[in-house]
Amino acid sequence: MTEALLNRYFADKTTPEEARHVLDWFDTDAGQVYLNHRLDKQLGAPNWHAPPNAPTPDPDRLLAAIRQRAQPFSIDRTPSLRRWQPLRWAAAFLGTLLLASGAYVAYRQVYPADVLQQTAFGIIQTLTLPDGSTVTLNGNSRLRYSPHWESGQTRQVWLDGEGFFRVRHQKSHERFVVHLPNKLNIEVLGTQFNVMARESRARVVLSSGHIRLANASGQQLDMQPGELVETNGKAQHVSRRRVDPAVDASWQTTRLTFDNASLADMVQRLKDTYGLEVVVSDPALLTQRFSGSVPNNNVTMLTDGLARLFGLTIRRQGNTIFINATN
């Protein structure tokens, strides 16, 4: 695919055959990555805005709709399309009214109303997805997905927080994709894995099966059982190592288990999962590491267990935890 042809397409100056070629390319992995970059860039532009009271489509959903429509899409430049004034603002995403209007109609028809599940701080909840797969959400986590998945359709969910996935393999081998906030995607056929996706970082641990990670730049990484992959907020820096998956997923049980974990990791968990403010008297304490387990029934039992493991004084006042070295 050439940049010259893409520029002509976005300027709506291609022949029907050229447009067909571009649409077919959009349905490839390389084309999806290109569209993802272009959508993000356009949506983030300071001069972009929708008209008053117009619904704003999710870029990821718009991409999915384009993918759904790429094969059967017919090239039609009839004036009636150009009279769809309420959809003209959507052309800002892709640079052409023809593609944007068709994709947005598909977006509204194929994805009527997503299901949004959200857990409160410190609450664990297990959900069953439309295909029978299950997700256990940790506290302060959100999961979004379509209420219905048709046969042959890619199964997609959007996770913000932490969740343990038990994905059911389908006879037709439909893809299962988990979208994370930092544009990192996880693709799987049938497996079990833990995902922690917060604003500043993401962490994936594979328990069984096989999954593939892909970032917005198109880079891919295949994971094997027992591997941990961590990235920063923009998925630009990646670390990879072997771990015990049962330890990483222990938050689902009544005891939280750690293997050479730092106090800094635990402090971040107290903030992300339980919604607590944490004040550490000496920053040097954050580098301390430990292995062991603590009760996970409630915050008080958790902090009491941490105090014993680290040999620290931990005091709670309202929503703030104070951590000090033991005198």
Rosetta blueprint (number, residue, H / E / L):
1 M L
2 T L
3 E H
4 A H
5 L H
6 L H
7 N H
8 R H
9 Y H
10 F H
11 A L
12 D L
13 K L
14 T L
15 T L
16 P H
17 E H
18 E H
19 A H
20 R H
21 H H
22 V H
23 L H
24 D H
25 W H
26 F H
27 D L
28 T L
29 D H
30 A H
31 G H
32 Q H
33 V H
34 Y H
35 L H
36 N H
37 H H
38 R H
39 L H
40 D H
41 K H
42 Q H
43 L H
44 G L
45 A L
46 P L
47 N L
48 W L
49 H L
50 A L
51 P L
52 P L
53 N L
54 A L
55 P L
56 T L
57 P L
58 D L
59 P H
60 D H
61 R H
62 L H
63 L H
64 A H
65 A H
66 I H
67 R H
68 Q H
69 R H
70 A L
71 Q L
72 P L
73 F L
74 S L
75 I L
76 D L
77 R L
78 T L
79 P H
80 S H
81 L H
82 R H
83 R L
84 W L
85 Q H
86 P H
87 L H
88 R H
89 W H
90 A H
91 A H
92 A H
93 F H
94 L H
95 G L
96 T L
97 L H
98 L H
99 L H
100 A H
101 S H
102 G H
103 A H
104 Y H
105 V H
106 A H
107 Y H
108 R H
109 Q H
110 V H
111 Y L
112 P L
113 A L
114 D L
115 V E
116 L E
117 Q E
118 Q E
119 T L
120 A L
121 F L
122 G L
123 I L
124 I L
125 Q E
126 T E
127 L E
128 T E
129 L L
130 P L
131 D L
132 G L
133 S L
134 T E
135 V E
136 T E
137 L E
138 N L
139 G L
140 N L
141 S L
142 R E
143 L E
144 R E
145 Y E
146 S L
147 P L
148 H L
149 W L
150 E L
151 S L
152 G L
153 Q L
154 T L
155 R E
156 Q E
157 V E
158 W E
159 L E
160 D E
161 G E
162 E E
163 G E
164 F E
165 F E
166 R E
167 V L
168 R L
169 H L
170 Q L
171 K L
172 S L
173 H L
174 E L
175 R L
176 F E
177 V E
178 V E
179 H E
180 L L
181 P L
182 N L
183 K L
184 L L
185 N E
186 I E
187 E E
188 V E
189 L L
190 G L
191 T L
192 Q E
193 F E
194 N E
195 V E
196 M E
197 A E
198 R L
199 E L
200 S L
201 R E
202 A E
203 R E
204 V E
205 V E
206 L E
207 S E
208 S E
209 G L
210 H L
211 I E
212 R E
213 L E
214 A E
215 N L
216 A L
217 S L
218 G L
219 Q L
220 Q E
221 L E
222 D E
223 M E
224 Q L
225 P L
226 G L
227 E E
228 L E
229 V E
230 E E
231 T E
232 N E
233 G L
234 K L
235 A L
236 Q L
237 H L
238 V E
239 S E
240 R E
241 R E
242 R E
243 V L
244 D L
245 P H
246 A H
247 V H
248 D H
249 A L
250 S H
251 W H
252 Q H
253 T L
254 T L
255 R E
256 L E
257 T E
258 F E
259 D E
260 N E
261 A E
262 S E
263 L H
264 A H
265 D H
266 M H
267 V H
268 Q H
269 R H
270 L H
271 K H
272 D H
273 T H
274 Y H
275 G L
276 L L
277 E E
278 V E
279 V E
280 V E
281 S L
282 D L
283 P H
284 A H
285 L H
286 L H
287 T H
288 Q L
289 R E
290 F E
291 S E
292 G E
293 S E
294 V E
295 P E
296 N L
297 N L
298 N L
299 V H
300 T H
301 M H
302 L H
303 T H
304 D H
305 G H
306 L H
307 A H
308 R H
309 L H
310 F H
311 G L
312 L E
313 T E
314 I E
315 R E
316 R E
317 Q E
318 G L
319 N L
320 T E
321 I E
322 F E
323 I E
324 N E
325 A E
326 T L
327 N L
